[in-house]
Amino acid sequence: MSEPSITVTVKLFAAYQETYGLPELQLGFPPQTSVSAVLDRLLSEHPELEQWREVTRFGINLQFVPPDTPLQDGDEVVLIPPVSGG
């Protein structure tokens, strides 16, 4: 029997979107995984994004959250790196 999993939608912005070439991803995780695990997965797939680890903020369902916030099935996650422009 397989371990239950949750699926989240990850909205990509700035450097994350440029690297993936997509506006969003659908990812699966074990239950009670923290939102910071989303960033860990993206950085493991694209180590060149590591420079953004310490300055990325997290959001779940349009609310800023701390990195240890657990994910729920169906959550919409945003990773918000610093952006510039005007």
SULGI-V51114 format. One record per pair of residues at least 6 apart in sequence whose ideal C-beta (glycine too) atoms are under 6 Angstrom apart, sorted by sequence separation. I is the first residue (numbers start at 1). J is the second residue. If there is no record, write none. Layout:
I;J, I;J
This chain:
43;49, 43;50, 58;65, 12;20, 58;67, 11;24, 61;75, 9;24, 10;25, 60;75, 61;76, 9;26, 10;27, 60;77, 8;27, 59;78, 7;28, 5;28, 6;29, 35;58, 56;79, 57;80, 6;31, 56;81, 3;30, 4;31, 19;46, 55;82, 10;38, 52;81, 19;49, 36;67, 34;68, 35;69, 34;70, 35;71, 15;52, 32;70, 33;71, 38;77, 39;79, 8;71, 16;79, 6;71, 15;81, 6;73, 8;75, 9;76, 10;77, 11;78, 14;81, 8;77, 14;83
